[in-house]
């Protein structure tokens, strides 16, 4: 039994911030907590894709998983590959900042891994209103990254970090939370796909 009510399984990432439009307000009103998934966008939000050319999603050479092909569609709804590279480089710069600040006082276990741009993206989700947890998908025996994922508990994003991320991910002109109608990128995704889960309801 959960200590607080949780509303599970809503996709929530830097490329799909639809829960911020209405869902988080409802959760705050009724004391609910969101369980989120898809925060890594099938692995696209990772250092592996920084400074890489746009993939040919159906080319065998690209070695994309079915999940990544799905999230590539989400990426295209959000913006261009150039926009996405800007987002990854912003996250990487923030990760470098936090690695530098922790260089002299990390604990022995934490020192084994550095904070990555993926950790920054996860931390941004965790610091959003009414988010209870981020569900991390892994492929047993293939990619777990358990220690890397635990890095999100070593730091918190400050206001400057959040504003830098919001400016790119949400398209927030001022970088702050601001008025939702000014979120150019987030509103584009909402306009194309509708509210949370609408793309799945449309399949039935």
MDAnalysis code that builds the backbone (N, CA, C; Angstrom):
import MDAnalysis as mda
import numpy as np

u = mda.Universe.empty(612, n_residues=204, atom_resindex=np.repeat(np.arange(204), 3), trajectory=True)
u.add_TopologyAttr("name", ["N", "CA", "C"] * 204)
u.add_TopologyAttr("resid", np.arange(1, 205))
u.add_TopologyAttr("resname", ["UNK", "UNK", "UNK", "UNK", "UNK", "UNK", "UNK", "UNK", "UNK", "UNK", "UNK", "UNK", "UNK", "UNK", "UNK", "UNK", "UNK", "UNK", "UNK", "UNK", "UNK", "UNK", "UNK", "UNK", "UNK", "UNK", "UNK", "UNK", "UNK", "UNK", "UNK", "UNK", "UNK", "UNK", "UNK", "UNK", "UNK", "UNK", "UNK", "UNK", "UNK", "UNK", "UNK", "UNK", "UNK", "UNK", "UNK", "UNK", "UNK", "UNK", "UNK", "UNK", "UNK", "UNK", "UNK", "UNK", "UNK", "UNK", "UNK", "UNK", "UNK", "UNK", "UNK", "UNK", "UNK", "UNK", "UNK", "UNK", "UNK", "UNK", "UNK", "UNK", "UNK", "UNK", "UNK", "UNK", "UNK", "UNK", "UNK", "UNK", "UNK", "UNK", "UNK", "UNK", "UNK", "UNK", "UNK", "UNK", "UNK", "UNK", "UNK", "UNK", "UNK", "UNK", "UNK", "UNK", "UNK", "UNK", "UNK", "UNK", "UNK", "UNK", "UNK", "UNK", "UNK", "UNK", "UNK", "UNK", "UNK", "UNK", "UNK", "UNK", "UNK", "UNK", "UNK", "UNK", "UNK", "UNK", "UNK", "UNK", "UNK", "UNK", "UNK", "UNK", "UNK", "UNK", "UNK", "UNK", "UNK", "UNK", "UNK", "UNK", "UNK", "UNK", "UNK", "UNK", "UNK", "UNK", "UNK", "UNK", "UNK", "UNK", "UNK", "UNK", "UNK", "UNK", "UNK", "UNK", "UNK", "UNK", "UNK", "UNK", "UNK", "UNK", "UNK", "UNK", "UNK", "UNK", "UNK", "UNK", "UNK", "UNK", "UNK", "UNK", "UNK", "UNK", "UNK", "UNK", "UNK", "UNK", "UNK", "UNK", "UNK", "UNK", "UNK", "UNK", "UNK", "UNK", "UNK", "UNK", "UNK", "UNK", "UNK", "UNK", "UNK", "UNK", "UNK", "UNK", "UNK", "UNK", "UNK", "UNK", "UNK", "UNK", "UNK", "UNK", "UNK", "UNK", "UNK", "UNK", "UNK", "UNK", "UNK", "UNK"])
u.atoms.positions = np.array([
    [0.855, -1.196, 0.000],
    [0.000, 0.000, 0.000],
    [0.889, 1.243, 0.000],
    [0.574, 2.211, -0.827],
    [1.375, 3.420, -0.941],
    [1.008, 4.428, 0.128],
    [2.035, 5.145, 0.601],
    [1.799, 6.148, 1.635],
    [0.910, 7.268, 1.113],
    [1.103, 7.626, -0.132],
    [0.265, 8.641, -0.779],
    [-0.311, 8.030, -2.051],
    [-1.473, 8.538, -2.455],
    [-2.048, 8.067, -3.717],
    [-1.113, 8.406, -4.868],
    [-0.989, 7.485, -5.790],
    [-0.191, 7.755, -6.979],
    [-1.005, 7.453, -8.225],
    [-0.840, 8.288, -9.211],
    [-1.509, 8.096, -10.493],
    [-0.444, 7.615, -11.471],
    [-0.393, 6.317, -11.761],
    [0.773, 5.768, -12.449],
    [0.795, 5.977, -13.955],
    [2.007, 5.835, -14.476],
    [2.237, 5.617, -15.903],
    [1.793, 6.743, -16.831],
    [2.410, 7.882, -16.661],
    [2.228, 8.961, -17.628],
    [3.569, 9.278, -18.261],
    [3.585, 9.321, -19.576],
    [4.802, 9.697, -20.286],
    [5.134, 11.142, -19.948],
    [6.398, 11.388, -19.600],
    [6.810, 12.730, -19.193],
    [8.304, 12.854, -19.461],
    [8.668, 13.747, -20.327],
    [10.079, 13.960, -20.640],
    [10.279, 15.404, -21.064],
    [11.521, 15.752, -21.326],
    [11.815, 17.089, -21.821],
    [11.198, 17.333, -23.191],
    [10.950, 16.267, -23.937],
    [10.321, 16.393, -25.253],
    [8.810, 16.261, -25.189],
    [8.306, 15.750, -24.092],
    [6.857, 15.552, -23.928],
    [6.451, 15.994, -22.527],
    [6.264, 17.292, -22.385],
    [5.926, 17.868, -21.080],
    [4.429, 18.103, -20.933],
    [3.616, 17.314, -21.638],
    [2.165, 17.505, -21.579],
    [1.584, 17.434, -20.168],
    [2.139, 16.622, -19.246],
    [1.577, 16.624, -17.892],
    [1.582, 17.998, -17.227],
    [2.497, 18.885, -17.636],
    [2.540, 20.223, -17.047],
    [1.369, 21.093, -17.486],
    [0.708, 20.723, -18.567],
    [-0.396, 21.539, -19.071],
    [-1.600, 21.501, -18.132],
    [-2.002, 20.302, -17.703],
    [-3.193, 20.164, -16.860],
    [-3.013, 19.147, -15.738],
    [-2.300, 18.052, -16.061],
    [-2.245, 16.921, -15.150],
    [-1.637, 17.273, -13.798],
    [-0.525, 18.001, -13.786],
    [0.112, 18.308, -12.506],
    [-0.770, 19.209, -11.647],
    [-1.546, 20.088, -12.270],
    [-2.472, 20.930, -11.501],
    [-3.537, 20.075, -10.818],
    [-4.074, 19.098, -11.550],
    [-5.082, 18.194, -10.981],
    [-4.473, 17.381, -9.839],
    [-3.257, 16.897, -10.048],
    [-2.592, 16.100, -9.011],
    [-2.359, 16.914, -7.743],
    [-1.933, 18.159, -7.904],
    [-1.721, 19.010, -6.731],
    [-3.039, 19.266, -6.003],
    [-4.095, 19.460, -6.750],
    [-5.401, 19.735, -6.147],
    [-5.885, 18.574, -5.294],
    [-5.659, 17.336, -5.765],
    [-6.191, 16.159, -5.074],
    [-5.130, 15.357, -4.322],
    [-3.933, 15.901, -4.217],
    [-2.886, 15.222, -3.463],
    [-2.376, 13.949, -4.108],
    [-2.347, 13.913, -5.443],
    [-1.878, 12.739, -6.175],
    [-0.413, 12.903, -6.565],
    [0.245, 11.787, -6.802],
    [1.624, 11.795, -7.272],
    [1.719, 11.015, -8.579],
    [2.447, 11.555, -9.516],
    [2.610, 10.909, -10.822],
    [3.780, 9.931, -10.829],
    [3.564, 8.780, -11.424],
    [4.652, 7.879, -11.795],
    [4.890, 8.101, -13.285],
    [6.086, 8.479, -13.654],
    [6.345, 8.851, -15.045],
    [7.261, 7.844, -15.737],
    [7.102, 7.749, -17.046],
    [7.969, 6.883, -17.845],
    [8.340, 7.620, -19.123],
    [9.254, 7.021, -19.880],
    [9.662, 7.636, -21.145],
    [10.556, 8.841, -20.982],
    [11.132, 9.022, -19.804],
    [11.920, 10.226, -19.541],
    [13.230, 10.261, -20.313],
    [13.723, 9.086, -20.758],
    [14.951, 9.043, -21.557],
    [14.649, 9.008, -23.055],
    [13.358, 8.979, -23.400],
    [12.943, 8.915, -24.806],
    [13.613, 7.757, -25.546],
    [13.519, 6.585, -24.936],
    [14.066, 5.390, -25.567],
    [15.581, 5.360, -25.641],
    [16.237, 6.244, -24.891],
    [17.697, 6.302, -24.917],
    [18.245, 7.446, -25.744],
    [17.372, 8.219, -26.395],
    [17.847, 9.372, -27.163],
    [18.437, 10.450, -26.258],
    [17.867, 10.619, -25.064],
    [18.404, 11.628, -24.150],
    [19.557, 10.989, -23.379],
    [20.683, 10.907, -24.044],
    [21.879, 10.305, -23.457],
    [23.107, 10.866, -24.163],
    [24.274, 10.762, -23.526],
    [25.503, 11.262, -24.159],
    [25.796, 10.605, -25.505],
    [25.293, 9.403, -25.703],
    [25.538, 8.668, -26.953],
    [25.100, 9.460, -28.177],
    [24.038, 10.262, -28.035],
    [23.469, 10.959, -29.189],
    [23.936, 12.405, -29.310],
    [24.761, 12.860, -28.384],
    [25.281, 14.225, -28.466],
    [26.270, 14.338, -29.629],
    [26.083, 15.375, -30.437],
    [26.956, 15.649, -31.597],
    [26.906, 14.542, -32.653],
    [25.774, 13.878, -32.744],
    [25.588, 12.836, -33.750],
    [24.648, 13.331, -34.856],
    [24.824, 12.827, -36.073],
    [23.912, 13.217, -37.161],
    [22.542, 12.587, -36.964],
    [21.568, 13.143, -37.620],
    [20.206, 12.612, -37.526],
    [20.194, 11.177, -38.044],
    [19.609, 10.243, -37.298],
    [19.632, 8.844, -37.729],
    [18.617, 8.558, -38.832],
    [18.945, 7.590, -39.663],
    [17.982, 7.047, -40.623],
    [17.218, 5.960, -39.875],
    [16.003, 6.264, -39.457],
    [15.354, 5.414, -38.458],
    [15.053, 4.001, -38.949],
    [14.917, 3.803, -40.248],
    [14.628, 2.456, -40.746],
    [15.840, 1.804, -41.409],
    [16.995, 2.430, -41.253],
    [18.221, 1.846, -41.777],
    [18.772, 0.832, -40.781],
    [19.194, -0.309, -41.282],
    [19.770, -1.337, -40.409],
    [21.025, -0.823, -39.730],
    [21.745, 0.064, -40.402],
    [22.987, 0.596, -39.849],
    [22.754, 1.443, -38.605],
    [21.582, 2.056, -38.499],
    [21.294, 2.918, -37.344],
    [21.097, 2.121, -36.070],
    [20.683, 0.855, -36.194],
    [20.484, -0.046, -35.051],
    [19.516, 0.533, -34.015],
    [18.503, 1.234, -34.480],
    [17.505, 1.772, -33.562],
    [16.557, 0.670, -33.105],
    [16.152, 0.752, -31.857],
    [15.161, -0.180, -31.333],
    [13.765, 0.295, -31.733],
    [12.758, -0.576, -31.670],
    [11.379, -0.134, -31.936],
    [10.968, 1.021, -31.029],
    [11.426, 0.987, -29.782],
    [11.115, 2.073, -28.849],
    [11.701, 3.388, -29.336],
    [12.938, 3.350, -29.824],
    [13.569, 4.574, -30.308],
    [12.875, 5.115, -31.549],
    [12.372, 4.246, -32.395],
    [11.625, 4.729, -33.565],
    [10.365, 5.465, -33.128],
    [9.710, 4.940, -32.090],
    [8.512, 5.606, -31.567],
    [8.868, 6.978, -31.008],
    [9.937, 7.035, -30.225],
    [10.306, 8.305, -29.611],
    [10.888, 9.285, -30.619],
    [11.406, 8.781, -31.734],
    [11.879, 9.692, -32.773],
    [10.708, 10.478, -33.349],
    [9.562, 9.844, -33.460],
    [8.358, 10.561, -33.893],
    [8.020, 11.670, -32.905],
    [8.147, 11.372, -31.604],
    [7.898, 12.383, -30.580],
    [8.884, 13.537, -30.726],
    [10.130, 13.200, -30.977],
    [11.162, 14.222, -31.155],
    [10.803, 15.149, -32.306],
    [10.327, 14.578, -33.402],
    [9.970, 15.395, -34.560],
    [8.759, 16.279, -34.293],
    [7.849, 15.819, -33.446],
    [6.731, 16.675, -33.041],
    [7.219, 17.846, -32.207],
    [8.264, 17.605, -31.432],
    [8.803, 18.625, -30.524],
    [9.635, 19.672, -31.256],
    [10.488, 19.234, -32.177],
    [11.381, 20.162, -32.860],
    [12.270, 19.441, -33.855],
    [13.305, 20.121, -34.317],
    [14.224, 19.549, -35.301],
    [15.370, 18.819, -34.599],
    [16.149, 18.080, -35.369],
    [17.327, 17.410, -34.810],
    [18.335, 18.441, -34.309],
    [18.429, 19.575, -34.980],
    [19.305, 20.658, -34.521],
    [18.838, 21.179, -33.169],
    [17.522, 21.348, -33.006],
    [16.965, 21.757, -31.712],
    [17.319, 20.735, -30.637],
    [17.210, 19.463, -30.997],
    [17.496, 18.392, -30.041],
    [18.967, 18.410, -29.628],
    [19.851, 18.657, -30.581],
    [21.274, 18.753, -30.246],
    [21.536, 19.927, -29.304],
    [20.822, 21.009, -29.498],
    [20.931, 22.155, -28.586],
    [20.498, 21.757, -27.181],
    [19.420, 20.985, -27.087],
    [18.953, 20.510, -25.784],
    [20.005, 19.624, -25.122],
    [20.545, 18.656, -25.870],
    [21.551, 17.761, -25.296],
    [22.790, 18.525, -24.841],
    [23.231, 19.491, -25.622],
    [24.422, 20.261, -25.243],
    [24.155, 21.113, -24.011],
    [22.927, 21.611, -23.868],
    [22.555, 22.369, -22.667],
    [22.592, 21.470, -21.439],
    [22.032, 20.279, -21.560],
    [22.048, 19.324, -20.450],
    [23.474, 18.923, -20.097],
    [24.314, 18.719, -21.109],
    [25.705, 18.329, -20.871],
    [26.465, 19.432, -20.139],
    [26.202, 20.682, -20.499],
    [26.869, 21.802, -19.837],
    [26.462, 21.891, -18.369],
    [25.194, 21.644, -18.085],
    [24.718, 21.665, -16.696],
    [25.319, 20.497, -15.919],
    [25.442, 19.342, -16.559],
    [26.085, 18.190, -15.915],
    [27.535, 18.511, -15.573],
    [28.249, 19.142, -16.497],
    [29.641, 19.527, -16.244],
    [29.734, 20.468, -15.052],
    [28.801, 21.380, -14.955],
    [28.773, 22.321, -13.832],
    [28.654, 21.581, -12.505],
    [27.746, 20.623, -12.432],
    [27.543, 19.892, -11.178],
    [28.699, 18.939, -10.887],
    [29.300, 18.378, -11.906],
    [30.481, 17.542, -11.685],
    [31.630, 18.360, -11.120],
    [31.786, 19.582, -11.626],
    [32.854, 20.455, -11.132],
    [32.624, 20.846, -9.684],
    [31.372, 21.148, -9.336],
    [31.064, 21.582, -7.969],
    [31.219, 20.457, -6.962],
    [31.087, 19.195, -7.410],
    [31.186, 18.051, -6.504],
    [32.560, 17.387, -6.534],
    [33.462, 17.935, -7.317],
    [34.757, 17.286, -7.542],
    [35.525, 17.022, -6.253],
    [35.442, 17.943, -5.309],
    [36.264, 17.823, -4.109],
    [35.552, 17.192, -2.922],
    [34.254, 16.881, -3.061],
    [33.564, 16.330, -1.893],
    [32.560, 15.239, -2.246],
    [32.874, 14.419, -3.226],
    [32.013, 13.273, -3.509],
    [32.383, 12.110, -2.612],
    [31.384, 11.284, -2.299],
    [31.645, 10.093, -1.498],
    [32.294, 9.036, -2.387],
    [32.991, 8.041, -1.827],
    [33.711, 7.051, -2.640],
    [32.835, 6.324, -3.649],
    [31.606, 5.972, -3.271],
    [30.748, 5.236, -4.207],
    [30.270, 6.133, -5.335],
    [29.990, 7.400, -5.009],
    [29.507, 8.323, -6.038],
    [30.610, 8.704, -7.011],
    [31.858, 8.680, -6.533],
    [32.974, 9.106, -7.372],
    [33.201, 8.184, -8.559],
    [32.629, 6.984, -8.510],
    [32.835, 6.017, -9.589],
    [32.194, 6.465, -10.891],
    [31.152, 7.268, -10.829],
    [30.471, 7.720, -12.037],
    [30.239, 9.221, -11.984],
    [30.211, 9.828, -13.146],
    [29.941, 11.254, -13.236],
    [28.463, 11.487, -13.501],
    [28.000, 12.657, -13.092],
    [26.652, 13.089, -13.437],
    [26.611, 13.296, -14.950],
    [25.591, 12.745, -15.582],
    [25.485, 12.824, -17.037],
    [24.308, 13.698, -17.449],
    [24.243, 13.989, -18.721],
    [23.111, 14.772, -19.226],
    [21.798, 14.028, -19.012],
    [21.839, 12.685, -19.006],
    [20.636, 11.898, -18.727],
    [20.173, 12.117, -17.297],
    [21.121, 12.191, -16.356],
    [20.779, 12.491, -14.964],
    [20.119, 13.856, -14.836],
    [20.619, 14.825, -15.588],
    [20.043, 16.173, -15.545],
    [18.600, 16.139, -16.035],
    [18.351, 15.413, -17.121],
    [16.988, 15.298, -17.653],
    [16.058, 14.628, -16.647],
    [16.550, 13.588, -15.975],
    [15.743, 12.888, -14.971],
    [15.457, 13.784, -13.784],
    [16.477, 14.517, -13.359],
    [16.315, 15.404, -12.200],
    [15.279, 16.489, -12.497],
    [15.258, 16.970, -13.725],
    [14.269, 17.986, -14.108],
    [12.857, 17.440, -13.933],
    [12.638, 16.178, -14.339],
    [11.326, 15.555, -14.156],
    [10.996, 15.434, -12.677],
    [11.944, 14.943, -11.885],
    [11.703, 14.719, -10.458],
    [11.368, 16.005, -9.712],
    [11.871, 17.131, -10.207],
    [11.613, 18.401, -9.531],
    [10.341, 19.096, -10.012],
    [9.598, 18.458, -10.907],
    [8.339, 19.036, -11.364],
    [7.238, 18.786, -10.339],
    [6.217, 19.637, -10.324],
    [5.130, 19.488, -9.350],
    [4.450, 18.130, -9.453],
    [4.234, 17.514, -8.303],
    [3.439, 16.279, -8.181],
    [4.053, 15.048, -8.834],
    [5.333, 15.072, -9.149],
    [5.988, 13.864, -9.648],
    [6.471, 13.048, -8.456],
    [6.005, 11.792, -8.379],
    [6.403, 10.930, -7.274],
    [7.638, 10.117, -7.576],
    [7.781, 9.668, -8.817],
    [8.921, 8.834, -9.198],
    [9.040, 8.776, -10.709],
    [10.244, 8.496, -11.167],
    [10.508, 8.259, -12.581],
    [10.787, 6.768, -12.753],
    [10.038, 6.116, -13.624],
    [10.245, 4.698, -13.909],
    [11.330, 4.583, -14.975],
    [12.404, 3.881, -14.633],
    [13.532, 3.730, -15.550],
    [13.466, 2.356, -16.205],
    [13.328, 2.330, -17.505],
    [13.296, 1.066, -18.230],
    [14.704, 0.566, -18.510],
    [14.934, -0.716, -18.303],
    [16.233, -1.312, -18.598],
    [16.036, -2.615, -19.362],
    [17.095, -3.042, -20.021],
    [17.085, -4.341, -20.703],
    [18.028, -5.256, -19.937],
    [17.473, -6.196, -19.206],
    [18.239, -7.056, -18.313],
    [19.394, -7.729, -19.051],
    [20.580, -7.519, -18.508],
    [21.762, -8.122, -19.108],
    [22.307, -7.367, -20.293],
    [21.607, -6.308, -20.709],
    [22.050, -5.524, -21.863],
    [22.434, -4.119, -21.432],
    [21.503, -3.429, -20.782],
    [21.779, -2.058, -20.332],
    [20.979, -1.780, -19.066],
    [21.679, -1.671, -17.954],
    [20.997, -1.390, -16.691],
    [21.348, -0.005, -16.166],
    [22.644, 0.353, -16.159],
    [23.087, 1.685, -15.727],
    [22.591, 2.018, -14.319],
    [22.561, 1.024, -13.430],
    [22.011, 1.235, -12.092],
    [22.753, 2.331, -11.342],
    [24.077, 2.268, -11.321],
    [24.849, 3.270, -10.592],
    [24.678, 4.649, -11.220],
    [24.681, 4.696, -12.547],
    [24.490, 5.977, -13.231],
    [23.154, 6.610, -12.845],
    [22.104, 5.800, -12.794],
    [20.776, 6.329, -12.482],
    [20.683, 6.859, -11.059],
    [21.457, 6.273, -10.138],
    [21.441, 6.735, -8.746],
    [22.062, 8.115, -8.583],
    [22.782, 8.576, -9.602],
    [23.397, 9.898, -9.516],
    [22.381, 11.018, -9.343],
    [21.132, 10.783, -9.720],
    [20.125, 11.853, -9.619],
    [19.890, 12.274, -8.174],
    [20.287, 11.435, -7.217],
    [20.086, 11.767, -5.809],
    [21.303, 12.450, -5.193],
    [22.290, 12.752, -6.019],
    [23.495, 13.423, -5.533],
    [23.422, 14.937, -5.658],
    [22.407, 15.453, -6.318],
    [22.371, 16.892, -6.585],
    [20.934, 17.335, -6.820],
    [20.742, 18.636, -6.859],
    [19.453, 19.226, -7.238],
    [19.732, 20.347, -8.229],
    [18.819, 20.543, -9.144],
    [18.944, 21.646, -10.098],
    [18.618, 22.953, -9.407],
    [19.437, 23.979, -9.647],
    [19.119, 25.288, -9.102],
    [18.252, 26.059, -10.098],
    [17.856, 27.246, -9.712],
    [16.934, 28.021, -10.547],
    [17.533, 28.344, -11.912],
    [18.823, 28.632, -11.934],
    [19.480, 28.919, -13.211],
    [19.435, 27.699, -14.131],
    [19.700, 26.513, -13.562],
    [19.636, 25.280, -14.356],
    [18.248, 25.092, -14.957],
    [17.232, 25.243, -14.114],
    [15.849, 25.029, -14.552],
    [15.476, 26.004, -15.663],
    [15.888, 27.255, -15.520],
    [15.562, 28.248, -16.543],
    [16.234, 27.928, -17.875],
    [17.479, 27.474, -17.809],
    [18.191, 27.116, -19.047],
    [17.503, 25.947, -19.751],
    [17.082, 24.966, -18.963],
    [16.408, 23.799, -19.544],
    [15.041, 24.186, -20.095],
    [14.280, 24.957, -19.316],
    [12.944, 25.368, -19.757],
    [12.986, 26.138, -21.074],
    [14.011, 26.980, -21.216],
    [14.111, 27.794, -22.428],
    [14.214, 26.918, -23.675],
    [14.938, 25.808, -23.560],
    [15.123, 24.932, -24.717],
    [14.007, 23.899, -24.817],
    [13.716, 23.222, -23.702],
    [12.769, 22.100, -23.737],
    [11.327, 22.548, -23.927],
    [10.916, 23.570, -23.174],
    [9.532, 24.040, -23.255],
    [9.360, 25.125, -24.305],
    [10.474, 25.780, -24.653],
    [10.362, 26.945, -25.519],
    [9.877, 28.147, -24.738],
    [10.199, 28.164, -23.428],
    [9.786, 29.274, -22.566],
    [10.692, 30.466, -22.831],
    [10.117, 31.565, -23.278],
    [10.905, 32.723, -23.697],
    [11.816, 33.239, -22.592],
    [11.299, 33.305, -21.368],
    [12.081, 33.841, -20.262],
    [12.913, 32.771, -19.577],
    [12.659, 31.508, -19.904],
    [13.353, 30.413, -19.245],
    [12.659, 29.948, -17.986],
    [11.847, 30.821, -17.386],
    [11.122, 30.429, -16.188],
    [9.880, 29.638, -16.540],
    [9.123, 29.264, -15.522],
    [7.890, 28.511, -15.770],
    [6.943, 29.355, -16.613],
    [6.789, 30.629, -16.206],
    [6.023, 31.575, -16.998],
    [4.623, 31.136, -17.331],
    [4.001, 31.860, -18.246],
    [2.658, 31.518, -18.700],
    [2.726, 30.341, -19.660],
    [1.852, 29.370, -19.450],
    [1.882, 28.161, -20.274],
    [1.627, 28.450, -21.748],
    [0.865, 29.495, -22.039],
    [0.581, 29.788, -23.446],
    [1.803, 30.332, -24.183],
    [2.906, 30.573, -23.448],
    [4.137, 31.049, -24.070],
    [5.150, 29.929, -24.289],
    [4.769, 28.695, -23.955],
    [5.668, 27.549, -24.146],
    [5.559, 27.066, -25.588],
    [6.351, 27.603, -26.468],
    [6.181, 27.323, -27.890],
    [6.353, 25.842, -28.230],
    [7.386, 25.208, -27.721],
    [7.624, 23.798, -28.068],
    [6.658, 22.874, -27.345],
    [6.466, 23.091, -26.056],
    [5.547, 22.236, -25.296],
    [4.134, 22.338, -25.851],
    [3.735, 23.531, -26.242],
    [2.387, 23.713, -26.785],
    [2.235, 23.079, -28.168],
    [3.322, 23.044, -28.926],
    [3.263, 22.387, -30.232],
    [2.965, 20.898, -30.063],
    [3.657, 20.252, -29.122],
    [3.426, 18.823, -28.864],
    [2.002, 18.598, -28.372],
    [1.544, 19.466, -27.469],
    [0.183, 19.342, -26.936],
    [-0.845, 19.506, -28.055],
    [-0.587, 20.445, -28.959],
    [-1.514, 20.679, -30.063],
    [-1.575, 19.517, -31.040],
    [-0.446, 18.848, -31.254],
    [-0.398, 17.727, -32.197],
    [-0.984, 16.459, -31.594],
    [-0.596, 16.164, -30.351],
    [-0.964, 14.883, -29.743],
    [-2.171, 14.948, -28.823],
    [-2.511, 16.145, -28.352],
    [-3.585, 16.246, -27.374],
    [-3.067, 15.994, -25.974],
    [-3.976, 15.804, -25.027],
    [-3.599, 15.648, -23.622],
    [-2.930, 14.299, -23.379],
    [-2.472, 14.089, -22.154],
    [-1.736, 12.881, -21.778],
    [-2.477, 11.611, -22.184],
    [-1.804, 10.746, -22.916],
    [-2.379, 9.460, -23.289],
    [-3.322, 9.496, -24.469],
    [-3.563, 10.677, -25.028],
    [-4.527, 10.779, -26.128],
    [-4.099, 9.970, -27.350],
    [-2.776, 9.872, -27.562],
    [-2.296, 9.126, -28.729],
    [-2.630, 7.641, -28.626],
    [-2.761, 7.129, -27.391],
    [-3.123, 5.720, -27.214],
    [-4.637, 5.523, -27.324],
    [-5.388, 6.469, -26.813],
    [-6.847, 6.375, -26.930],
    [-7.277, 6.437, -28.389],
    [-6.539, 7.198, -29.191],
    [-6.883, 7.347, -30.610],
    [-6.689, 6.056, -31.393],
    [-5.955, 5.102, -30.810],
    [-5.696, 3.832, -31.489],
    [-6.876, 2.874, -31.387],
    [-7.838, 3.154, -30.511],
    [-8.952, 2.225, -30.277],
    [-10.249, 2.762, -30.874],
])
